Amino acid sequence: MSANDKKESKQDTLEREVESVVDEETAGLDPAEAGRIREKVRARSVPVHAAQRVAAEVLRPAECAREESQRGRHGL
């Protein structure tokens, strides 16, 4: 399993745990109110995940370029 797979696995696990807690906390509420709460939780958590994905997409090409540069200097 690659490091990227592990990160995705951890993210999926975290998202399932958050959904589970929200389900427990909103049990018995009016469905419309429960939906509003769920959307607030998603709005707070999704940008963090999106920022992590964007950072990975930006940083990975820079890492590749750096590795190629180092290989070129060392004749690899």
mmCIF file of the N, C-alpha and C atoms, coordinates in Angstrom:
data_MODEL
# 
_entry.id   MODEL 
# 
loop_
_atom_site.group_PDB 
_atom_site.id 
_atom_site.type_symbol 
_atom_site.label_atom_id 
_atom_site.label_alt_id 
_atom_site.label_comp_id 
_atom_site.label_asym_id 
_atom_site.label_entity_id 
_atom_site.label_seq_id 
_atom_site.pdbx_PDB_ins_code 
_atom_site.Cartn_x 
_atom_site.Cartn_y 
_atom_site.Cartn_z 
_atom_site.occupancy 
_atom_site.B_iso_or_equiv 
_atom_site.pdbx_formal_charge 
_atom_site.auth_seq_id 
_atom_site.auth_comp_id 
_atom_site.auth_asym_id 
_atom_site.auth_atom_id 
_atom_site.pdbx_PDB_model_num 
ATOM 1   N N  . MET A 1 1  ? 0.856   -1.178 0.000   1.00 0.00 ? 1  MET A N  1 
ATOM 2   C CA . MET A 1 1  ? 0.000   0.000  0.000   1.00 0.00 ? 1  MET A CA 1 
ATOM 3   C C  . MET A 1 1  ? 0.894   1.231  0.000   1.00 0.00 ? 1  MET A C  1 
ATOM 4   N N  . SER A 1 2  ? 0.634   2.121  -0.967  1.00 0.00 ? 2  SER A N  1 
ATOM 5   C CA . SER A 1 2  ? 1.450   3.323  -1.076  1.00 0.00 ? 2  SER A CA 1 
ATOM 6   C C  . SER A 1 2  ? 1.071   4.335  0.004   1.00 0.00 ? 2  SER A C  1 
ATOM 7   N N  . ALA A 1 3  ? 1.922   5.309  0.169   1.00 0.00 ? 3  ALA A N  1 
ATOM 8   C CA . ALA A 1 3  ? 1.661   6.364  1.157   1.00 0.00 ? 3  ALA A CA 1 
ATOM 9   C C  . ALA A 1 3  ? 0.383   7.114  0.802   1.00 0.00 ? 3  ALA A C  1 
ATOM 10  N N  . ASN A 1 4  ? 0.153   7.300  -0.494  1.00 0.00 ? 4  ASN A N  1 
ATOM 11  C CA . ASN A 1 4  ? -1.054  7.995  -0.919  1.00 0.00 ? 4  ASN A CA 1 
ATOM 12  C C  . ASN A 1 4  ? -2.301  7.181  -0.573  1.00 0.00 ? 4  ASN A C  1 
ATOM 13  N N  . ASP A 1 5  ? -2.222  5.857  -0.760  1.00 0.00 ? 5  ASP A N  1 
ATOM 14  C CA . ASP A 1 5  ? -3.344  4.983  -0.399  1.00 0.00 ? 5  ASP A CA 1 
ATOM 15  C C  . ASP A 1 5  ? -3.625  5.048  1.091   1.00 0.00 ? 5  ASP A C  1 
ATOM 16  N N  . LYS A 1 6  ? -2.556  5.094  1.892   1.00 0.00 ? 6  LYS A N  1 
ATOM 17  C CA . LYS A 1 6  ? -2.722  5.172  3.343   1.00 0.00 ? 6  LYS A CA 1 
ATOM 18  C C  . LYS A 1 6  ? -3.413  6.471  3.740   1.00 0.00 ? 6  LYS A C  1 
ATOM 19  N N  . LYS A 1 7  ? -3.015  7.579  3.097   1.00 0.00 ? 7  LYS A N  1 
ATOM 20  C CA . LYS A 1 7  ? -3.634  8.866  3.398   1.00 0.00 ? 7  LYS A CA 1 
ATOM 21  C C  . LYS A 1 7  ? -5.115  8.841  3.040   1.00 0.00 ? 7  LYS A C  1 
ATOM 22  N N  . GLU A 1 8  ? -5.427  8.284  1.863   1.00 0.00 ? 8  GLU A N  1 
ATOM 23  C CA . GLU A 1 8  ? -6.829  8.206  1.448   1.00 0.00 ? 8  GLU A CA 1 
ATOM 24  C C  . GLU A 1 8  ? -7.615  7.310  2.396   1.00 0.00 ? 8  GLU A C  1 
ATOM 25  N N  . SER A 1 9  ? -6.991  6.212  2.822   1.00 0.00 ? 9  SER A N  1 
ATOM 26  C CA . SER A 1 9  ? -7.651  5.301  3.747   1.00 0.00 ? 9  SER A CA 1 
ATOM 27  C C  . SER A 1 9  ? -7.947  6.003  5.071   1.00 0.00 ? 9  SER A C  1 
ATOM 28  N N  . LYS A 1 10 ? -6.983  6.748  5.579   1.00 0.00 ? 10 LYS A N  1 
ATOM 29  C CA . LYS A 1 10 ? -7.180  7.484  6.825   1.00 0.00 ? 10 LYS A CA 1 
ATOM 30  C C  . LYS A 1 10 ? -8.260  8.544  6.663   1.00 0.00 ? 10 LYS A C  1 
ATOM 31  N N  . GLN A 1 11 ? -8.264  9.211  5.515   1.00 0.00 ? 11 GLN A N  1 
ATOM 32  C CA . GLN A 1 11 ? -9.262  10.240 5.268   1.00 0.00 ? 11 GLN A CA 1 
ATOM 33  C C  . GLN A 1 11 ? -10.648 9.610  5.198   1.00 0.00 ? 11 GLN A C  1 
ATOM 34  N N  . ASP A 1 12 ? -10.765 8.481  4.508   1.00 0.00 ? 12 ASP A N  1 
ATOM 35  C CA . ASP A 1 12 ? -12.057 7.795  4.424   1.00 0.00 ? 12 ASP A CA 1 
ATOM 36  C C  . ASP A 1 12 ? -12.531 7.363  5.809   1.00 0.00 ? 12 ASP A C  1 
ATOM 37  N N  . THR A 1 13 ? -11.617 6.848  6.616   1.00 0.00 ? 13 THR A N  1 
ATOM 38  C CA . THR A 1 13 ? -11.964 6.427  7.973   1.00 0.00 ? 13 THR A CA 1 
ATOM 39  C C  . THR A 1 13 ? -12.436 7.617  8.795   1.00 0.00 ? 13 THR A C  1 
ATOM 40  N N  . LEU A 1 14 ? -11.733 8.721  8.688   1.00 0.00 ? 14 LEU A N  1 
ATOM 41  C CA . LEU A 1 14 ? -12.117 9.930  9.417   1.00 0.00 ? 14 LEU A CA 1 
ATOM 42  C C  . LEU A 1 14 ? -13.497 10.417 8.984   1.00 0.00 ? 14 LEU A C  1 
ATOM 43  N N  . GLU A 1 15 ? -13.737 10.420 7.684   1.00 0.00 ? 15 GLU A N  1 
ATOM 44  C CA . GLU A 1 15 ? -15.034 10.875 7.188   1.00 0.00 ? 15 GLU A CA 1 
ATOM 45  C C  . GLU A 1 15 ? -16.164 9.969  7.684   1.00 0.00 ? 15 GLU A C  1 
ATOM 46  N N  . ARG A 1 16 ? -15.932 8.660  7.716   1.00 0.00 ? 16 ARG A N  1 
ATOM 47  C CA . ARG A 1 16 ? -16.948 7.732  8.227   1.00 0.00 ? 16 ARG A CA 1 
ATOM 48  C C  . ARG A 1 16 ? -17.205 7.979  9.713   1.00 0.00 ? 16 ARG A C  1 
ATOM 49  N N  . GLU A 1 17 ? -16.145 8.226  10.475  1.00 0.00 ? 17 GLU A N  1 
ATOM 50  C CA . GLU A 1 17 ? -16.300 8.488  11.901  1.00 0.00 ? 17 GLU A CA 1 
ATOM 51  C C  . GLU A 1 17 ? -17.088 9.768  12.137  1.00 0.00 ? 17 GLU A C  1 
ATOM 52  N N  . VAL A 1 18 ? -16.804 10.807 11.364  1.00 0.00 ? 18 VAL A N  1 
ATOM 53  C CA . VAL A 1 18 ? -17.531 12.068 11.499  1.00 0.00 ? 18 VAL A CA 1 
ATOM 54  C C  . VAL A 1 18 ? -19.004 11.848 11.168  1.00 0.00 ? 18 VAL A C  1 
ATOM 55  N N  . GLU A 1 19 ? -19.280 11.136 10.088  1.00 0.00 ? 19 GLU A N  1 
ATOM 56  C CA . GLU A 1 19 ? -20.666 10.852 9.709   1.00 0.00 ? 19 GLU A CA 1 
ATOM 57  C C  . GLU A 1 19 ? -21.378 10.083 10.818  1.00 0.00 ? 19 GLU A C  1 
ATOM 58  N N  . SER A 1 20 ? -20.686 9.130  11.419  1.00 0.00 ? 20 SER A N  1 
ATOM 59  C CA . SER A 1 20 ? -21.275 8.329  12.488  1.00 0.00 ? 20 SER A CA 1 
ATOM 60  C C  . SER A 1 20 ? -21.637 9.198  13.694  1.00 0.00 ? 20 SER A C  1 
ATOM 61  N N  . VAL A 1 21 ? -20.728 10.075 14.080  1.00 0.00 ? 21 VAL A N  1 
ATOM 62  C CA . VAL A 1 21 ? -20.975 10.956 15.224  1.00 0.00 ? 21 VAL A CA 1 
ATOM 63  C C  . VAL A 1 21 ? -22.126 11.911 14.919  1.00 0.00 ? 21 VAL A C  1 
ATOM 64  N N  . VAL A 1 22 ? -22.145 12.457 13.720  1.00 0.00 ? 22 VAL A N  1 
ATOM 65  C CA . VAL A 1 22 ? -23.231 13.369 13.342  1.00 0.00 ? 22 VAL A CA 1 
ATOM 66  C C  . VAL A 1 22 ? -24.556 12.613 13.375  1.00 0.00 ? 22 VAL A C  1 
ATOM 67  N N  . ASP A 1 23 ? -24.563 11.377 12.865  1.00 0.00 ? 23 ASP A N  1 
ATOM 68  C CA . ASP A 1 23 ? -25.790 10.567 12.911  1.00 0.00 ? 23 ASP A CA 1 
ATOM 69  C C  . ASP A 1 23 ? -26.272 10.390 14.349  1.00 0.00 ? 23 ASP A C  1 
ATOM 70  N N  . GLU A 1 24 ? -25.342 10.063 15.243  1.00 0.00 ? 24 GLU A N  1 
ATOM 71  C CA . GLU A 1 24 ? -25.702 9.860  16.654  1.00 0.00 ? 24 GLU A CA 1 
ATOM 72  C C  . GLU A 1 24 ? -26.234 11.146 17.285  1.00 0.00 ? 24 GLU A C  1 
ATOM 73  N N  . GLU A 1 25 ? -25.562 12.249 17.013  1.00 0.00 ? 25 GLU A N  1 
ATOM 74  C CA . GLU A 1 25 ? -25.929 13.517 17.632  1.00 0.00 ? 25 GLU A CA 1 
ATOM 75  C C  . GLU A 1 25 ? -27.226 14.092 17.086  1.00 0.00 ? 25 GLU A C  1 
ATOM 76  N N  . THR A 1 26 ? -27.572 13.750 15.864  1.00 0.00 ? 26 THR A N  1 
ATOM 77  C CA . THR A 1 26 ? -28.785 14.308 15.264  1.00 0.00 ? 26 THR A CA 1 
ATOM 78  C C  . THR A 1 26 ? -29.962 13.336 15.304  1.00 0.00 ? 26 THR A C  1 
ATOM 79  N N  . ALA A 1 27 ? -29.752 12.168 15.893  1.00 0.00 ? 27 ALA A N  1 
ATOM 80  C CA . ALA A 1 27 ? -30.844 11.187 15.989  1.00 0.00 ? 27 ALA A CA 1 
ATOM 81  C C  . ALA A 1 27 ? -32.006 11.803 16.769  1.00 0.00 ? 27 ALA A C  1 
ATOM 82  N N  . GLY A 1 28 ? -33.199 11.658 16.225  1.00 0.00 ? 28 GLY A N  1 
ATOM 83  C CA . GLY A 1 28 ? -34.375 12.162 16.903  1.00 0.00 ? 28 GLY A CA 1 
ATOM 84  C C  . GLY A 1 28 ? -34.725 13.604 16.571  1.00 0.00 ? 28 GLY A C  1 
ATOM 85  N N  . LEU A 1 29 ? -33.826 14.301 15.896  1.00 0.00 ? 29 LEU A N  1 
ATOM 86  C CA . LEU A 1 29 ? -34.135 15.681 15.503  1.00 0.00 ? 29 LEU A CA 1 
ATOM 87  C C  . LEU A 1 29 ? -35.014 15.683 14.258  1.00 0.00 ? 29 LEU A C  1 
ATOM 88  N N  . ASP A 1 30 ? -35.650 16.802 14.046  1.00 0.00 ? 30 ASP A N  1 
ATOM 89  C CA . ASP A 1 30 ? -36.386 17.006 12.813  1.00 0.00 ? 30 ASP A CA 1 
ATOM 90  C C  . ASP A 1 30 ? -35.407 16.801 11.644  1.00 0.00 ? 30 ASP A C  1 
ATOM 91  N N  . PRO A 1 31 ? -35.806 16.053 10.611  1.00 0.00 ? 31 PRO A N  1 
ATOM 92  C CA . PRO A 1 31 ? -34.889 15.787 9.497   1.00 0.00 ? 31 PRO A CA 1 
ATOM 93  C C  . PRO A 1 31 ? -34.305 17.053 8.858   1.00 0.00 ? 31 PRO A C  1 
ATOM 94  N N  . ALA A 1 32 ? -35.101 18.105 8.780   1.00 0.00 ? 32 ALA A N  1 
ATOM 95  C CA . ALA A 1 32 ? -34.581 19.353 8.205   1.00 0.00 ? 32 ALA A CA 1 
ATOM 96  C C  . ALA A 1 32 ? -33.481 19.939 9.091   1.00 0.00 ? 32 ALA A C  1 
ATOM 97  N N  . GLU A 1 33 ? -33.690 19.917 10.398  1.00 0.00 ? 33 GLU A N  1 
ATOM 98  C CA . GLU A 1 33 ? -32.672 20.428 11.339  1.00 0.00 ? 33 GLU A CA 1 
ATOM 99  C C  . GLU A 1 33 ? -31.425 19.562 11.292  1.00 0.00 ? 33 GLU A C  1 
ATOM 100 N N  . ALA A 1 34 ? -31.618 18.253 11.244  1.00 0.00 ? 34 ALA A N  1 
ATOM 101 C CA . ALA A 1 34 ? -30.481 17.336 11.156  1.00 0.00 ? 34 ALA A CA 1 
ATOM 102 C C  . ALA A 1 34 ? -29.687 17.605 9.878   1.00 0.00 ? 34 ALA A C  1 
ATOM 103 N N  . GLY A 1 35 ? -30.390 17.882 8.789   1.00 0.00 ? 35 GLY A N  1 
ATOM 104 C CA . GLY A 1 35 ? -29.725 18.184 7.522   1.00 0.00 ? 35 GLY A CA 1 
ATOM 105 C C  . GLY A 1 35 ? -28.917 19.468 7.594   1.00 0.00 ? 35 GLY A C  1 
ATOM 106 N N  . ARG A 1 36 ? -29.471 20.474 8.259   1.00 0.00 ? 36 ARG A N  1 
ATOM 107 C CA . ARG A 1 36 ? -28.729 21.740 8.418   1.00 0.00 ? 36 ARG A CA 1 
ATOM 108 C C  . ARG A 1 36 ? -27.452 21.530 9.231   1.00 0.00 ? 36 ARG A C  1 
ATOM 109 N N  . ILE A 1 37 ? -27.554 20.741 10.282  1.00 0.00 ? 37 ILE A N  1 
ATOM 110 C CA . ILE A 1 37 ? -26.376 20.472 11.113  1.00 0.00 ? 37 ILE A CA 1 
ATOM 111 C C  . ILE A 1 37 ? -25.333 19.709 10.307  1.00 0.00 ? 37 ILE A C  1 
ATOM 112 N N  . ARG A 1 38 ? -25.791 18.699 9.567   1.00 0.00 ? 38 ARG A N  1 
ATOM 113 C CA . ARG A 1 38 ? -24.876 17.897 8.739   1.00 0.00 ? 38 ARG A CA 1 
ATOM 114 C C  . ARG A 1 38 ? -24.138 18.793 7.732   1.00 0.00 ? 38 ARG A C  1 
ATOM 115 N N  . GLU A 1 39 ? -24.862 19.708 7.104   1.00 0.00 ? 39 GLU A N  1 
ATOM 116 C CA . GLU A 1 39 ? -24.241 20.609 6.129   1.00 0.00 ? 39 GLU A CA 1 
ATOM 117 C C  . GLU A 1 39 ? -23.227 21.538 6.785   1.00 0.00 ? 39 GLU A C  1 
ATOM 118 N N  . LYS A 1 40 ? -23.512 21.997 7.990   1.00 0.00 ? 40 LYS A N  1 
ATOM 119 C CA . LYS A 1 40 ? -22.543 22.834 8.717   1.00 0.00 ? 40 LYS A CA 1 
ATOM 120 C C  . LYS A 1 40 ? -21.263 22.054 9.005   1.00 0.00 ? 40 LYS A C  1 
ATOM 121 N N  . VAL A 1 41 ? -21.418 20.804 9.409   1.00 0.00 ? 41 VAL A N  1 
ATOM 122 C CA . VAL A 1 41 ? -20.246 19.975 9.704   1.00 0.00 ? 41 VAL A CA 1 
ATOM 123 C C  . VAL A 1 41 ? -19.446 19.759 8.427   1.00 0.00 ? 41 VAL A C  1 
ATOM 124 N N  . ARG A 1 42 ? -20.116 19.442 7.346   1.00 0.00 ? 42 ARG A N  1 
ATOM 125 C CA . ARG A 1 42 ? -19.417 19.232 6.065   1.00 0.00 ? 42 ARG A CA 1 
ATOM 126 C C  . ARG A 1 42 ? -18.705 20.496 5.612   1.00 0.00 ? 42 ARG A C  1 
ATOM 127 N N  . ALA A 1 43 ? -19.373 21.630 5.757   1.00 0.00 ? 43 ALA A N  1 
ATOM 128 C CA . ALA A 1 43 ? -18.772 22.892 5.331   1.00 0.00 ? 43 ALA A CA 1 
ATOM 129 C C  . ALA A 1 43 ? -17.485 23.187 6.092   1.00 0.00 ? 43 ALA A C  1 
ATOM 130 N N  . ARG A 1 44 ? -17.436 22.753 7.333   1.00 0.00 ? 44 ARG A N  1 
ATOM 131 C CA . ARG A 1 44 ? -16.231 22.984 8.137   1.00 0.00 ? 44 ARG A CA 1 
ATOM 132 C C  . ARG A 1 44 ? -15.146 21.961 7.844   1.00 0.00 ? 44 ARG A C  1 
ATOM 133 N N  . SER A 1 45 ? -15.509 20.736 7.505   1.00 0.00 ? 45 SER A N  1 
ATOM 134 C CA . SER A 1 45 ? -14.503 19.694 7.329   1.00 0.00 ? 45 SER A CA 1 
ATOM 135 C C  . SER A 1 45 ? -14.028 19.565 5.895   1.00 0.00 ? 45 SER A C  1 
ATOM 136 N N  . VAL A 1 46 ? -14.880 19.781 4.908   1.00 0.00 ? 46 VAL A N  1 
ATOM 137 C CA . VAL A 1 46 ? -14.499 19.586 3.512   1.00 0.00 ? 46 VAL A CA 1 
ATOM 138 C C  . VAL A 1 46 ? -13.380 20.524 3.066   1.00 0.00 ? 46 VAL A C  1 
ATOM 139 N N  . PRO A 1 47 ? -13.425 21.824 3.408   1.00 0.00 ? 47 PRO A N  1 
ATOM 140 C CA . PRO A 1 47 ? -12.324 22.678 2.969   1.00 0.00 ? 47 PRO A CA 1 
ATOM 141 C C  . PRO A 1 47 ? -10.952 22.203 3.449   1.00 0.00 ? 47 PRO A C  1 
ATOM 142 N N  . VAL A 1 48 ? -10.885 21.604 4.611   1.00 0.00 ? 48 VAL A N  1 
ATOM 143 C CA . VAL A 1 48 ? -9.606  21.091 5.102   1.00 0.00 ? 48 VAL A CA 1 
ATOM 144 C C  . VAL A 1 48 ? -9.122  19.987 4.182   1.00 0.00 ? 48 VAL A C  1 
ATOM 145 N N  . HIS A 1 49 ? -10.003 19.061 3.838   1.00 0.00 ? 49 HIS A N  1 
ATOM 146 C CA . HIS A 1 49 ? -9.609  17.963 2.959   1.00 0.00 ? 49 HIS A CA 1 
ATOM 147 C C  . HIS A 1 49 ? -9.257  18.483 1.574   1.00 0.00 ? 49 HIS A C  1 
ATOM 148 N N  . ALA A 1 50 ? -10.034 19.430 1.084   1.00 0.00 ? 50 ALA A N  1 
ATOM 149 C CA . ALA A 1 50 ? -9.764  19.986 -0.234  1.00 0.00 ? 50 ALA A CA 1 
ATOM 150 C C  . ALA A 1 50 ? -8.404  20.684 -0.249  1.00 0.00 ? 50 ALA A C  1 
ATOM 151 N N  . ALA A 1 51 ? -8.101  21.404 0.813   1.00 0.00 ? 51 ALA A N  1 
ATOM 152 C CA . ALA A 1 51 ? -6.808  22.079 0.903   1.00 0.00 ? 51 ALA A CA 1 
ATOM 153 C C  . ALA A 1 51 ? -5.668  21.069 0.913   1.00 0.00 ? 51 ALA A C  1 
ATOM 154 N N  . GLN A 1 52 ? -5.860  19.953 1.592   1.00 0.00 ? 52 GLN A N  1 
ATOM 155 C CA . GLN A 1 52 ? -4.834  18.916 1.610   1.00 0.00 ? 52 GLN A CA 1 
ATOM 156 C C  . GLN A 1 52 ? -4.627  18.340 0.220   1.00 0.00 ? 52 GLN A C  1 
ATOM 157 N N  . ARG A 1 53 ? -5.713  18.116 -0.509  1.00 0.00 ? 53 ARG A N  1 
ATOM 158 C CA . ARG A 1 53 ? -5.604  17.573 -1.869  1.00 0.00 ? 53 ARG A CA 1 
ATOM 159 C C  . ARG A 1 53 ? -4.891  18.555 -2.784  1.00 0.00 ? 53 ARG A C  1 
ATOM 160 N N  . VAL A 1 54 ? -5.254  19.831 -2.686  1.00 0.00 ? 54 VAL A N  1 
ATOM 161 C CA . VAL A 1 54 ? -4.615  20.847 -3.522  1.00 0.00 ? 54 VAL A CA 1 
ATOM 162 C C  . VAL A 1 54 ? -3.143  20.931 -3.189  1.00 0.00 ? 54 VAL A C  1 
ATOM 163 N N  . ALA A 1 55 ? -2.802  20.922 -1.911  1.00 0.00 ? 55 ALA A N  1 
ATOM 164 C CA . ALA A 1 55 ? -1.397  20.989 -1.504  1.00 0.00 ? 55 ALA A CA 1 
ATOM 165 C C  . ALA A 1 55 ? -0.628  19.801 -2.071  1.00 0.00 ? 55 ALA A C  1 
ATOM 166 N N  . ALA A 1 56 ? -1.220  18.617 -2.027  1.00 0.00 ? 56 ALA A N  1 
ATOM 167 C CA . ALA A 1 56 ? -0.558  17.426 -2.557  1.00 0.00 ? 56 ALA A CA 1 
ATOM 168 C C  . ALA A 1 56 ? -0.338  17.560 -4.060  1.00 0.00 ? 56 ALA A C  1 
ATOM 169 N N  . GLU A 1 57 ? -1.326  18.088 -4.767  1.00 0.00 ? 57 GLU A N  1 
ATOM 170 C CA . GLU A 1 57 ? -1.198  18.258 -6.212  1.00 0.00 ? 57 GLU A CA 1 
ATOM 171 C C  . GLU A 1 57 ? -0.130  19.284 -6.570  1.00 0.00 ? 57 GLU A C  1 
ATOM 172 N N  . VAL A 1 58 ? 0.016   20.292 -5.749  1.00 0.00 ? 58 VAL A N  1 
ATOM 173 C CA . VAL A 1 58 ? 1.008   21.335 -6.005  1.00 0.00 ? 58 VAL A CA 1 
ATOM 174 C C  . VAL A 1 58 ? 2.403   20.859 -5.604  1.00 0.00 ? 58 VAL A C  1 
ATOM 175 N N  . LEU A 1 59 ? 2.497   20.215 -4.456  1.00 0.00 ? 59 LEU A N  1 
ATOM 176 C CA . LEU A 1 59 ? 3.804   19.825 -3.938  1.00 0.00 ? 59 LEU A CA 1 
ATOM 177 C C  . LEU A 1 59 ? 4.410   18.649 -4.689  1.00 0.00 ? 59 LEU A C  1 
ATOM 178 N N  . ARG A 1 60 ? 3.601   17.705 -5.124  1.00 0.00 ? 60 ARG A N  1 
ATOM 179 C CA . ARG A 1 60 ? 4.140   16.519 -5.785  1.00 0.00 ? 60 ARG A CA 1 
ATOM 180 C C  . ARG A 1 60 ? 4.966   16.864 -7.025  1.00 0.00 ? 60 ARG A C  1 
ATOM 181 N N  . PRO A 1 61 ? 4.490   17.730 -7.947  1.00 0.00 ? 61 PRO A N  1 
ATOM 182 C CA . PRO A 1 61 ? 5.338   18.083 -9.092  1.00 0.00 ? 61 PRO A CA 1 
ATOM 183 C C  . PRO A 1 61 ? 6.646   18.734 -8.668  1.00 0.00 ? 61 PRO A C  1 
ATOM 184 N N  . ALA A 1 62 ? 6.609   19.542 -7.614  1.00 0.00 ? 62 ALA A N  1 
ATOM 185 C CA . ALA A 1 62 ? 7.840   20.185 -7.132  1.00 0.00 ? 62 ALA A CA 1 
ATOM 186 C C  . ALA A 1 62 ? 8.808   19.127 -6.602  1.00 0.00 ? 62 ALA A C  1 
ATOM 187 N N  . GLU A 1 63 ? 8.270   18.119 -5.912  1.00 0.00 ? 63 GLU A N  1 
ATOM 188 C CA . GLU A 1 63 ? 9.119   17.041 -5.408  1.00 0.00 ? 63 GLU A CA 1 
ATOM 189 C C  . GLU A 1 63 ? 9.748   16.281 -6.563  1.00 0.00 ? 63 GLU A C  1 
ATOM 190 N N  . CYS A 1 64 ? 8.982   15.995 -7.601  1.00 0.00 ? 64 CYS A N  1 
ATOM 191 C CA . CYS A 1 64 ? 9.500   15.273 -8.765  1.00 0.00 ? 64 CYS A CA 1 
ATOM 192 C C  . CYS A 1 64 ? 10.611  16.064 -9.443  1.00 0.00 ? 64 CYS A C  1 
ATOM 193 N N  . ALA A 1 65 ? 10.396  17.359 -9.607  1.00 0.00 ? 65 ALA A N  1 
ATOM 194 C CA . ALA A 1 65 ? 11.410  18.203 -10.239 1.00 0.00 ? 65 ALA A CA 1 
ATOM 195 C C  . ALA A 1 65 ? 12.688  18.216 -9.408  1.00 0.00 ? 65 ALA A C  1 
ATOM 196 N N  . ARG A 1 66 ? 12.555  18.298 -8.102  1.00 0.00 ? 66 ARG A N  1 
ATOM 197 C CA . ARG A 1 66 ? 13.717  18.302 -7.220  1.00 0.00 ? 66 ARG A CA 1 
ATOM 198 C C  . ARG A 1 66 ? 14.474  16.981 -7.315  1.00 0.00 ? 66 ARG A C  1 
ATOM 199 N N  . GLU A 1 67 ? 13.743  15.867 -7.347  1.00 0.00 ? 67 GLU A N  1 
ATOM 200 C CA . GLU A 1 67 ? 14.374  14.553 -7.458  1.00 0.00 ? 67 GLU A CA 1 
ATOM 201 C C  . GLU A 1 67 ? 15.114  14.408 -8.782  1.00 0.00 ? 67 GLU A C  1 
ATOM 202 N N  . GLU A 1 68 ? 14.499  14.884 -9.863  1.00 0.00 ? 68 GLU A N  1 
ATOM 203 C CA . GLU A 1 68 ? 15.166  14.817 -11.175 1.00 0.00 ? 68 GLU A CA 1 
ATOM 204 C C  . GLU A 1 68 ? 16.421  15.654 -11.180 1.00 0.00 ? 68 GLU A C  1 
ATOM 205 N N  . SER A 1 69 ? 16.359  16.818 -10.572 1.00 0.00 ? 69 SER A N  1 
ATOM 206 C CA . SER A 1 69 ? 17.522  17.686 -10.491 1.00 0.00 ? 69 SER A CA 1 
ATOM 207 C C  . SER A 1 69 ? 18.661  17.019 -9.728  1.00 0.00 ? 69 SER A C  1 
ATOM 208 N N  . GLN A 1 70 ? 18.312  16.384 -8.612  1.00 0.00 ? 70 GLN A N  1 
ATOM 209 C CA . GLN A 1 70 ? 19.329  15.704 -7.811  1.00 0.00 ? 70 GLN A CA 1 
ATOM 210 C C  . GLN A 1 70 ? 19.922  14.514 -8.566  1.00 0.00 ? 70 GLN A C  1 
ATOM 211 N N  . ARG A 1 71 ? 19.100  13.778 -9.284  1.00 0.00 ? 71 ARG A N  1 
ATOM 212 C CA . ARG A 1 71 ? 19.611  12.649 -10.074 1.00 0.00 ? 71 ARG A CA 1 
ATOM 213 C C  . ARG A 1 71 ? 20.563  13.153 -11.135 1.00 0.00 ? 71 ARG A C  1 
ATOM 214 N N  . GLY A 1 72 ? 20.237  14.293 -11.763 1.00 0.00 ? 72 GLY A N  1 
ATOM 215 C CA . GLY A 1 72 ? 21.088  14.852 -12.798 1.00 0.00 ? 72 GLY A CA 1 
ATOM 216 C C  . GLY A 1 72 ? 22.443  15.263 -12.246 1.00 0.00 ? 72 GLY A C  1 
ATOM 217 N N  . ARG A 1 73 ? 22.446  15.839 -11.061 1.00 0.00 ? 73 ARG A N  1 
ATOM 218 C CA . ARG A 1 73 ? 23.706  16.268 -10.438 1.00 0.00 ? 73 ARG A CA 1 
ATOM 219 C C  . ARG A 1 73 ? 24.576  15.083 -10.038 1.00 0.00 ? 73 ARG A C  1 
ATOM 220 N N  . HIS A 1 74 ? 23.952  14.006 -9.670  1.00 0.00 ? 74 HIS A N  1 
ATOM 221 C CA . HIS A 1 74 ? 24.686  12.843 -9.176  1.00 0.00 ? 74 HIS A CA 1 
ATOM 222 C C  . HIS A 1 74 ? 24.895  11.787 -10.256 1.00 0.00 ? 74 HIS A C  1 
ATOM 223 N N  . GLY A 1 75 ? 24.469  12.073 -11.479 1.00 0.00 ? 75 GLY A N  1 
ATOM 224 C CA . GLY A 1 75 ? 24.671  11.144 -12.583 1.00 0.00 ? 75 GLY A CA 1 
ATOM 225 C C  . GLY A 1 75 ? 23.871  9.876  -12.452 1.00 0.00 ? 75 GLY A C  1 
ATOM 226 N N  . LEU A 1 76 ? 22.719  9.917  -11.830 1.00 0.00 ? 76 LEU A N  1 
ATOM 227 C CA . LEU A 1 76 ? 21.890  8.732  -11.660 1.00 0.00 ? 76 LEU A CA 1 
ATOM 228 C C  . LEU A 1 76 ? 20.891  8.579  -12.776 1.00 0.00 ? 76 LEU A C  1 
# 
